[in-house]
């Protein structure tokens, strides 16, 4: 019930931020999604949904959901070049298609491998669309934390293993590298696949809001 102008006056923050704070409080108290501004998303006939898991600075799992199918690429410091090349070839099938991800980590990892492989990355990185930033600018959602699991969960997406989290995936990858136990990798792949699918659900909901407002 606070007046955003009064919040801005007494705290020194911008009015736009004060408005967002009030809308966030309203979203939580009324348990509803509130549009702050229309999302700005690229229009394309093709799109990729991308998510990274990592064990440390040595082992990474790239997951991509594209046209109804999940694809994975394991990049180990002992043997990353072939997987990196395969990943680049895969996402280059549609070279102008957006690559949706959540927060900056995934994009930073791509930049890291582009640097060590001396791959030109400017055009590739321009295709990355951060749905975390899009959501924070566009929506007030009745959640305390804007993790992908919280946000997509509010929109109705359910993970196969709701108790398995990013930290669990990290530990599992460490264990997999030590043992090469495929049952461990299967669990990580299922979790990563769900993350990629959750991105698709989130993007589709944002498009709905663009079309209905």
Buried (B, 14 or more C-beta within 10 A) or exposed (E): EEEBEEBBEEEEBEEEEBBBBBBBEBBBEEEEBBBBEEBEBEEEEEBBBBBBBBBEEBBBBBBBBBEEEBBBBBBBEEEBEEBBEBBBEBBEEBEEBBBBBBBEEBBEBBBEBBEEEEBEBEEBEEBBBBBBEBBBBBBBBBBEEBBBBEBBBBBEBEBEEEEBEBEBBBEBBBBBBEEEEEEBBEBBBBBBBBBBBBBBBBBEBBEEBEEEE
